Amino acid sequence: MAGLAITITGIDSSGNLILSDGGMTTANPGDTITWIVNGNSGVASITGIIDNSINDLFNPDPVPFSSASWQGTINTIKYAKERTETYTINYLKIGDSKIHRCDPEIRVKP
């Protein structure tokens, strides 16, 4: 079980988050993922990380770890083949009260 960090480094012209993993993380069952907001990213805060997968991708679900980060653990269920799941990061831009969203992916190895 490894600890993986995804840093939010900015917001592109379409309003999508710029992530240190390019929007595709590769993880193993049981890995812990920490999402970190870079202070110069334009993101005020993460307001939620939502599991959109058919199967339960995170167990437990991601929760705030500090004022500038969230943390979640990939479910320990092992599947016969690699699978890719989408999840949603809800966030606030600095100076904006509207919740924005970004839908990156996680590739889970068997």
C-alpha positions, -999 to +999 in steps of 0.1 A: +000+000+000+015+033-011+007+069-005+000+088-037-001+126-039-021+146-065-013+183-065-038+208-079-014+233-096-039+255-115-071+260-134-070+259-173-089+282-196-119+257-197-122+257-160-107+223-155-082+216-128-046+212-137-035+181-118+001+169-112-009+134-126-024+149-157-059+137-146-051+100-146-037+084-115-026+047-114-032+030-080-033-003-064-060-016-040-054-001-006-033+029-018-040+061+000-044+092-022-040+128-009-052+157-030-032+189-022-042+224-033-011+244-043-013+279-028-008+295-063-034+274-081-063+297-080-083+271-060-096+284-027-106+249-015-119+214-023-155+211-013-159+174-021-145+144-038-173+121-051-170+085-062-188+081-096-178+044-100-201+015-105-182-003-078-171+014-046-137+029-057-129+045-023-133+028+011-134+048+032-146+078+011-123+108+008-125+133+036-108+167+044-073+160+057-065+197+063-076+231+051-057+225+018-060+188+013-083+157+011-074+121+016-091+088+005-081+051+002-087+029-028-109-001-019-089-032-011-111-054-033-089-070-060-103-074-095-092-098-122-083-071-146-073-034-145-102-010-144-105+028-148-130+048-128-141+084-129-145+106-098-154+142-093-135+170-075-158+198-064-139+230-057-142+268-052-121+292-072-105+321-052-130+350-052-159+329-065-188+313-045-199+289-073-189+253-069-170+240-099-162+204-108-135+184-125-138+147-134-104+130-134-098+092-136-081+066-115-067+034-130-068+006-105-044-023-110-055-059-103 
